[in-house]
């Protein structure tokens, strides 16, 4: 069985973790499949947004601890490196990724969701980073991405207590963007909104935010201008102006 499924829907792709018997835990097959999917997405010019979801009762249960028990220390270090490369490939993708979360989304599962640009949770979702209670710490970016999302004080409370938070509380804290009864439908609808943007514009806007948010203002403005300069010579920019003048939807080609 393929551990990660990719559904090509034109400008919108769906990437689905497909190991429901292991609750989509982050074993080698899932991680390698996700890394491959992220590479495929990045190479496709027509893709603008990706919805990342999970088959079965969980989005992602976190680390595959049964598989991890069979690894020696060197193998654990190698696998954690692979995990971090995979998560970084999602986070730094030129496309917009939206995580559709349901069920328990703990440890590495939440760390994966934090790599997405946006997160939509089903009302039954529960999020948390319980690693300290297991004798480890969030080692796939959780200690770095969560503070950048919700602030240092809230992130420390979540990480140092290992507490779990229901979807509505996760929304209040800013961990997720939206909560819905049908999380996949809501994520797809949000992706459709994203897909109204021009591909190059989306990529450069994401770059400006990701690379500029922690810079001094003047440096951030320089970065923003550099991102805008990439867009100026594109055909999509001219198409956007024509479409606005002609009162019609633009037909963007990523050029």
Number of C-alpha atoms within 10 A of each C-alpha: 6 11 19 23 19 20 12 13 10 11 18 23 20 21 23 23 27 24 22 17 10 15 21 27 27 25 21 17 15 22 22 17 22 26 20 15 20 25 15 12 24 17 12 13 15 18 22 29 28 31 24 26 26 26 19 17 14 24 31 33 22 22 19 18 12 11 12 16 9 10 14 9 10 9 12 14 12 11 17 14 14 17 26 16 15 23 25 18 19 28 20 20 21 25 28 24 29 27 27 30 31 27 22 24 26 27 25 27 24 27 26 27 30 24 25 23 20 20 25 29 32 22 18 16 23 21 27 23 28 21 19 14 13 8 7 9 18 17 16 25 19 22 17 15 15 23 16 13 15 17 13 14 9 14 22 15 11 19 23 14 15 19 15 18 20 18 26 20 14 21 17 12 16 16 25 24 15 22 22 17 12 14 23 23 13 18 28 21 12 18 22 16 11 20 19 15 17 22 25 23 20 19 19 20 15 19 18 20 13 13 13 17 13 11 11 9 11 9 13 17 14 13 18 18 13 13 19 15 12 12 19 12 11 15 13 22 19 15 17 18 12 14 14 12 9 10 9 10 12 19 12 19 14 16 14
